[in-house]
Amino acid sequence: WAYRNSKYWEGAIISDGETVDKTYFVKDYLRYDVISGTNVKVKADRAFTTSKLTIPGTIPHTFSDGDTRTFTVTTIAAAGFRNTSDAKYTSLKLPNTITTIEDQAFTLNDVAGTIIIPASVTSIGYRAFYYGSSLTSIAIPDSVTSIGGYAFNDCTSLSSVTIGNSVTSIGRYAFNDCTSLT
């Protein structure tokens, strides 16, 4: 992390968003880690202050050797956007290509209003939206089978939750201290 805000990060040399290998790439302050083939997980490259976060479903990239691919964003990385915004997210848009929201993905980020979880998501990780104090409603689609512990803990403005029929596991304290739920 010593070089986090420079062209050197985690030992890989970055030049104009390109890396010396093909395990990840960076575009528009978002880092895409290749999971397999053309599937990637996304996280913030560095702390950024945006009030509107839109994660693309697909992202084209040309590596320095000329290899061009279009990648599909399937995962929000663990702690990928943890405490990254100095301002409240007034808009958070997740693509319908996401299948997994990993642990602590948006922990300590204040997401205002409603989050629409895409129908492609099957799991929401531990503390995924922990302490989203301005989040008011969440609709969890039928595709989701598990909600991790503390997933929405301390979302004190959360007053409406819809949980799909396929959820078979809700972790401990998933909705703890959501004081606006009745």
C-alpha positions as CSV (number, residue, x, y, z in Angstrom):
1,W,0.0,0.0,0.0
2,A,3.0,2.3,0.2
3,Y,2.5,3.3,-3.5
4,R,-1.2,3.3,-3.5
5,N,-1.6,6.8,-5.0
6,S,1.3,6.6,-7.5
7,K,1.8,4.7,-10.7
8,Y,3.1,1.7,-8.6
9,W,0.6,-0.3,-6.8
10,E,1.0,-3.8,-5.2
11,G,4.2,-4.3,-7.1
12,A,2.8,-4.0,-10.6
13,I,3.8,-1.1,-12.7
14,I,0.9,0.9,-14.1
15,S,1.2,3.2,-17.0
16,D,-2.0,4.9,-18.3
17,G,-4.2,2.2,-16.8
18,E,-2.1,-0.7,-18.2
19,T,-0.3,-3.4,-16.2
20,V,2.8,-5.5,-16.9
21,D,0.7,-8.6,-16.5
22,K,-2.9,-9.6,-17.3
23,T,-4.2,-10.3,-13.8
24,Y,-5.8,-6.9,-13.5
25,F,-6.3,-3.5,-15.1
26,V,-7.5,0.0,-14.0
27,K,-10.0,2.3,-15.7
28,D,-11.7,5.4,-14.3
29,Y,-10.5,4.7,-10.8
30,L,-11.9,1.2,-10.8
31,R,-9.7,-1.8,-10.6
32,Y,-10.8,-5.0,-12.3
33,D,-9.2,-8.2,-11.1
34,V,-9.4,-11.1,-13.6
35,I,-11.1,-14.1,-11.9
36,S,-11.1,-16.4,-14.9
37,G,-11.3,-16.0,-18.7
38,T,-13.2,-12.8,-19.2
39,N,-14.8,-12.6,-15.8
40,V,-13.6,-9.8,-13.4
41,K,-14.3,-8.5,-9.9
42,V,-14.3,-4.8,-9.4
43,K,-13.1,-2.6,-6.6
44,A,-12.0,1.0,-6.1
45,D,-8.5,1.6,-7.3
46,R,-8.0,4.3,-4.7
47,A,-10.2,6.4,-2.5
48,F,-12.3,8.6,-4.7
49,T,-15.1,11.0,-4.0
50,T,-18.0,10.5,-6.2
51,S,-21.6,10.7,-5.2
52,K,-22.8,8.6,-8.1
53,L,-21.3,5.2,-8.6
54,T,-22.2,3.2,-11.7
55,I,-20.4,-0.1,-12.1
56,P,-20.5,-1.3,-15.8
57,G,-21.6,-4.8,-16.7
58,T,-18.9,-5.2,-19.3
59,I,-15.7,-3.3,-19.8
60,P,-13.4,-3.5,-22.9
61,H,-9.7,-3.4,-22.4
62,T,-6.6,-3.5,-24.6
63,F,-3.5,-4.7,-22.8
64,S,-0.1,-3.2,-23.7
65,D,0.7,-6.2,-26.0
66,G,-2.4,-5.5,-28.1
67,D,-4.6,-8.2,-26.6
68,T,-8.1,-6.8,-26.6
69,R,-10.9,-8.4,-24.6
70,T,-14.3,-7.5,-23.3
71,F,-14.6,-8.5,-19.6
72,T,-17.8,-9.2,-17.7
73,V,-18.1,-7.8,-14.2
74,T,-19.5,-10.7,-12.0
75,T,-18.3,-9.8,-8.5
76,I,-18.1,-6.8,-6.2
77,A,-14.8,-7.5,-4.5
78,A,-14.5,-8.0,-0.7
79,A,-14.0,-4.6,0.9
80,G,-13.9,-3.3,-2.7
81,F,-15.6,0.0,-1.9
82,R,-15.1,-0.1,1.9
83,N,-15.1,3.5,3.2
84,T,-14.1,4.9,-0.2
85,S,-16.4,7.8,-0.5
86,D,-16.1,11.0,1.5
87,A,-19.5,12.0,0.2
88,K,-22.7,10.1,0.4
89,Y,-23.5,7.9,-2.6
90,T,-26.7,9.4,-3.9
91,S,-26.8,6.8,-6.6
92,L,-25.4,3.3,-6.7
93,K,-26.1,1.3,-9.8
94,L,-25.1,-2.4,-10.0
95,P,-25.2,-4.2,-13.4
96,N,-27.3,-7.3,-14.0
97,T,-24.0,-9.3,-14.6
98,I,-23.1,-9.3,-10.9
99,T,-23.6,-12.6,-9.1
100,T,-21.8,-12.0,-5.9
101,I,-21.5,-9.1,-3.5
102,E,-18.5,-10.1,-1.3
103,D,-17.9,-9.4,2.3
104,Q,-17.7,-5.8,3.4
105,A,-18.1,-4.6,-0.3
106,F,-19.7,-1.3,0.7
107,T,-19.1,-1.3,4.5
108,L,-18.9,2.2,6.0
109,N,-20.2,3.9,2.8
110,D,-23.3,6.0,3.2
111,V,-25.6,5.0,0.4
112,A,-28.7,7.2,0.2
113,G,-32.1,6.0,-0.7
114,T,-32.8,2.7,-2.4
115,I,-30.4,0.0,-3.6
116,I,-31.7,-2.3,-6.3
117,I,-30.0,-5.6,-6.1
118,P,-29.9,-7.1,-9.7
119,A,-31.8,-10.4,-10.3
120,S,-28.4,-12.0,-11.2
121,V,-27.1,-11.8,-7.6
122,T,-27.1,-15.0,-5.7
123,S,-25.2,-14.0,-2.5
124,I,-24.7,-10.9,-0.3
125,G,-21.7,-11.2,1.9
126,Y,-20.9,-10.5,5.5
127,R,-21.2,-6.8,6.4
128,A,-21.8,-6.0,2.7
129,F,-23.7,-2.8,3.4
130,Y,-22.8,-2.4,7.1
131,Y,-23.4,1.1,8.5
132,G,-25.2,2.6,5.5
133,S,-27.1,5.0,7.6
134,S,-28.9,6.8,4.8
135,L,-30.1,3.6,3.0
136,T,-33.9,3.7,3.2
137,S,-35.0,0.6,1.2
138,I,-33.7,-2.6,-0.2
139,A,-35.3,-5.2,-2.5
140,I,-33.5,-8.6,-2.4
141,P,-34.5,-10.6,-5.5
142,D,-35.6,-14.2,-5.7
143,S,-32.1,-15.1,-7.1
144,V,-30.4,-14.4,-3.8
145,T,-30.0,-17.6,-1.6
146,S,-27.9,-16.2,1.2
147,I,-27.5,-12.9,3.1
148,G,-24.4,-12.7,5.2
149,G,-24.2,-11.8,8.9
150,Y,-24.4,-8.1,9.7
151,A,-25.1,-7.5,5.9
152,F,-27.3,-4.5,6.7
153,N,-26.3,-3.9,10.3
154,D,-26.6,-0.3,11.5
155,C,-28.6,0.9,8.4
156,T,-30.6,3.1,10.8
157,S,-32.8,4.7,8.1
158,L,-33.7,1.4,6.5
159,S,-37.5,1.3,6.7
160,S,-38.4,-1.1,3.9
161,V,-37.0,-4.6,3.1
162,T,-38.3,-7.0,0.6
163,I,-36.7,-10.5,0.7
164,G,-37.1,-12.9,-2.3
165,N,-38.5,-16.4,-1.9
166,S,-35.1,-18.2,-2.6
167,V,-33.3,-16.9,0.5
168,T,-32.4,-20.0,2.6
169,S,-29.8,-18.4,4.9
170,I,-29.8,-15.1,6.7
171,G,-26.7,-14.6,8.8
172,R,-26.6,-13.5,12.4
173,Y,-27.5,-9.8,13.0
174,A,-28.1,-9.2,9.2
175,F,-30.6,-6.5,10.0
176,N,-29.4,-5.6,13.6
177,D,-29.8,-1.9,14.6
178,C,-31.9,-1.1,11.7
179,T,-34.0,1.1,14.0
180,S,-36.4,2.3,11.3
181,L,-37.7,-1.2,10.5
182,T,-40.9,-2.0,12.2
